[in-house]
Amino acid sequence: MIKAGALLYAMFLVIVSSIISSSFILINYHNNTFVLGALKQEQLFRDVNSGINYGLSFNEEIPYNQKVEVNLFDDEQHHVTLYKKNWGAFYLLTSTAEWRDKTVSKTAFVGANIDDEKKIAVYLADQNKPLSLTGNTKISGNCYLPKAGVKRAYIEGHGFLGQKLIDGETRYSEVNLPSINKKLFEDNYANFSLENSTLDSIVDFALLLDNDTIINSFLNKTLVLYSPNSIVLENKYVVGNIKILSNKNITVKSSSKIDNIILYSKGIILEENTVANVQLYATDSISIEDNCKLSYPSVISVLGKGESKVQRKIVIGKQVKIKGVVFLVDENTIQTNLSKVAIGEKSEIMGYIYSSELLELNGDVIGGVYCKNFMLKTPSSIYHNHLMDVKIDRENLPKDFVGVALIKDIINHQTIRWVD
């Protein structure tokens, strides 16, 4: 005869065993679920990176402002959604992968080098005038020069001090500069009007005058701060997915910090000692005053459409440091009003300069320059196609420098950095 206590003890053991077994089963289930989730999360990250690489390789097949689903490996497990949008002279490429309640997304800031293979230090259009060098001028890299060639010059008591005129190969240039990327020009020129901002969030700049800090993630819609009047950025912190548009002028004071944003206006002034990472686009003029520092990848651009009685120009002061691209494109044909890019003494541009007309170069360039004519001003005269006491060094441009798709034959699109 079994005692009641033994039966109770047996039932207790059964319950305890059941609890322990259930716990092991539950732990095993959660472990499997965790491992599966971790593996899937890792796969999503790999797929997102593969999506970015796909978008870079097949950039022409990815339309702007439209989501495209891509089957990476022709199976049902590796799908990503790509989205591409213009961002000034660059573009933003977003890759997104999803599985159940998990979503992984990355956005790349993408540019394209202008001459990876040719490594051009100087492209001077052939206007039937030689390039003349004087003083302590050094040019390192390949050059496309007029058929009249390159020669030494003696100006203001200074002769050429170097041993070699050009430290690199020379080839003949064409009458015209390499054509500017039409899409780059038209897309940014359209941004001078609000009509191109239908997909953005437009806010009257006057409503934000009391806000010292304005930050917008690139995961959100672009924030367009607009004013029909002139705008002054003073004691402001403006960062991220933001465009500022004025129908008149924009002035940035050194007390403001602007990072990753774009300015569009008739005229733009960065007051001396300003530090920024910014893209600037104007229809008339841009002035970068002394001692400003613009970090990589900044863009300074004047886009001139049609004839103008006003000289379109970019004026960069003394001891300015710019890492990025400076370019001026002008359709004006009035010969008495030729557009100009002017670089002040002891300034340094790391990247590229493109001027469709005149380039007055008094600073140094680590990279390359494209222009129709060089201009040199001295106290006594003005000289064309002369360079004095400047350095143009294409060889020391960092290998990981990614610039702007300035001209037509761009094929090498590369990630500049990740944004959020």
DADABEL-V949050 format. One record per pair of residues at least 6 apart in sequence whose C-alpha atoms are under 8 Angstrom apart, sorted by the first residue. I is the first residue (numbers start at 1). J is the second residue. Records with the same first field share a line. If there is no record, write none. Layout:
I: J  J
//
This chain:
40: 99
41: 102  104
44: 97  98  99  103  104
45: 97  104
47: 72  78  79  80  97
48: 80  95  96  97  104  105  106
49: 95  106
50: 72
51: 70  72  80  81  82  95  96
52: 82  93  94  95  108
55: 62  82  93
56: 413  414
57: 413
59: 413
62: 68  82  83  84
63: 84
64: 83  84  85  86
65: 83  84  85
66: 83  84
67: 81  82  83  84
68: 81  82  83
69: 79  80  81  82
70: 79  80  81  82
71: 78  79  80
72: 78  79  80
79: 97
80: 95  96  97  98
81: 95  96  97
82: 93  94  95  96
83: 93  94  95
84: 91  92  93  94
85: 91  92  93
86: 92
88: 188  262  279
89: 111  184  188  299  404  405
90: 109  110  111  404  405
91: 109  110  111
92: 107  108  109  110
93: 107  108  109  110
94: 105  106  107  108
95: 105  106  107
96: 103  104  105  106
97: 103  104  105
98: 104
106: 418  419  420
107: 218  418  419  420
108: 415  416  417  418  419
109: 415  416  417  418  419
110: 413  414  415  416  417
111: 402  403  404  405  413  414  415  416
112: 402  403  404  405  410  411  412  413  414
113: 401  402  403  404  405  410  412  413
114: 403  404  405  406  407  410
115: 410
118: 142
119: 141  142  368  394  395
120: 141  142  143  144  367  368  369  394
121: 139  140  141  142  143  367  368  369  392  393  394
122: 141  142  143  144  145  368  369  370  392
123: 143  144  145  173  177  368  369  370  371
124: 144  145  146  173  177  370  371  372  373
125: 144  145  146  173  174  175  176  177  371  372  373
126: 145  146  147  173  174  175  176  372
127: 146  175  372  373
128: 146  147  148
129: 146  148  149  385
130: 145  146  147  148  149  150  151  385
131: 145  146  148  149  150  151  385  386  387
132: 150  151  152  153  385  386  387
133: 150  151  152  153  160  165  386  387  388
134: 152  153  154  155  158  159  160  161  386  387  388  389
135: 158  159  160  161  388  389
136: 160  161  162  388  389  390
137: 160  161  162  387  388  389  390  391
138: 162  165  166  167  389  390  391  392  393
139: 165  166  167  391  392  393
140: 166  167  168  392  393  394  395
141: 166  167  168  169  393  394  395
142: 167  168  169  170  171  394
143: 166  168  169  170  171
144: 170  171  172  173
145: 170  171  172  173
146: 172  173  174
147: 172  173
150: 165
151: 165
152: 159  160  165
153: 159  160
154: 160
156: 378
176: 372
177: 356  370  371  372
178: 407  408
179: 407  408
180: 329  406  407  408
181: 405  406  407  408
182: 408
184: 405  406
185: 303
188: 281
189: 303
190: 196
191: 197  264
192: 245  247  264  265
197: 224
199: 221  222
200: 221  222  223  224
201: 221  222  223  224
202: 223  224  225  226
203: 223  224  225  226
204: 225  226  227
205: 225  226  227
206: 227
211: 236
212: 235  236  237
213: 236  237  238
214: 236  237  238  239
215: 237  238  239  240  241  242
216: 222  223  239  240  241  242
217: 240  241  420
218: 240  241  419  420
219: 420
220: 241
221: 241
222: 241  242  243
223: 241  242  243
224: 242  243  244  245
225: 242  243  244  245
226: 244  245  246
227: 245  246  247
228: 246  247  248
229: 246  247  248  249
230: 246  247  248  249  250  251
231: 246  249  250  251
232: 250  251  252  253
233: 250  251  252  253  256
234: 252  253  254  255  256
235: 253  255  256  257
236: 255  256  257  258
237: 256  257  258
238: 256  257  258  259  261
239: 257  258  259  260  261
240: 259  260  261
241: 260  261
242: 260  261  262
243: 261  262  263  264
244: 261  262  263  264
245: 263  264  265
246: 264  265  266
247: 265  266
248: 265  266  267
249: 265  266  267  268  269
250: 263  265  267  268  269
251: 268  269  270  271
252: 268  269  270  271  274
253: 270  271  272  274
254: 270  271  272  273  274  275
255: 274
256: 274
257: 275  276
258: 276  277  278
259: 276  277  278
260: 277  278  279
261: 277  278  279
262: 278  279  280  281
263: 278  279  280  281
264: 280  281  282
265: 281  282  283
266: 282  283  284  285
267: 282  283  284  285  286
268: 280  281  282  285  286  287
269: 286  287  288  289
270: 287  288  289  292
271: 288  289  290  292
272: 288  289  290  291  292
273: 289  290  291  292  293
274: 291  292  293
275: 292  293  294  295
276: 293  294  295
277: 294  295  296  297  298
278: 294  295  297  298  299
279: 298  299  300  301
280: 286  299  300  301
281: 300  301  302  303
282: 301  302  303
283: 302  303  304  305  312
284: 302  303  304  310  311  312  313
285: 302  312  313  314  315
286: 300  301  302  313  314  315
287: 314  315  316  317
288: 314  315  316  317  320
289: 316  317  318  320
290: 316  317  318  319  320
291: 317  318  319  320  321
292: 319  320  321
293: 320  321  322
294: 321  322  323
295: 321  322  323  324
296: 322  323  324
297: 323  324  325  403
298: 322  323  324  325
299: 324  325  326  327
300: 325  326  327
301: 314  326  327  328
302: 312  313  314  327  328  329  330
303: 328  329  330
304: 312  328  329  330  331  332
305: 330  331  332
306: 330  331  332
307: 331  332  333  334
308: 332  334
309: 334  337
310: 337
311: 337  338  339  340
312: 330  338  339  340
313: 328  339  340  341  342
314: 328  340  341  342
315: 341  342  343  344
316: 341  342  343  344
317: 343  344  345  347
318: 343  344  345  346  347
319: 344  345  346  347  348
320: 344  346  347  348
321: 347  348  349  350
322: 348  349  350
323: 349  350  351
324: 349  350  351  352  403
325: 349  350  351  352  353  403  404
326: 352  353  354
327: 352  353  354  355
328: 339  340  341  354  355  356
329: 354  355  356
330: 339  356  357
332: 338  339
338: 357  358
339: 356  357  358
340: 355  357  358  359  360
341: 355  358  359  360
342: 359  360  361  362
343: 360  361  362  363
344: 361  362  363
345: 362  363
346: 362  363  364
347: 362  363  364
348: 363  364  365  366
349: 363  364  365  366  367
350: 365  366  367  397
351: 365  366  367  368  397  401  403
352: 365  367  368  369  370  403
353: 368  369  370
354: 369  370  371
355: 370  371  372
356: 370  371  372
357: 371  372  373
358: 371  372  373  374  375
359: 371  372  373  374  375
360: 374  375  376  377
361: 374  375  376  387  390
362: 388  389  390
363: 390  391
364: 390  391  392
365: 391  392  393  394
366: 391  392  393  394  395  396  397
367: 392  393  394  395  396  397
368: 392  393  394
369: 392
373: 384  385
374: 384  385  386  387
375: 382  383  384  385  386  387
376: 382  383  384  385  386  387  388
377: 383
402: 414  415  416
//
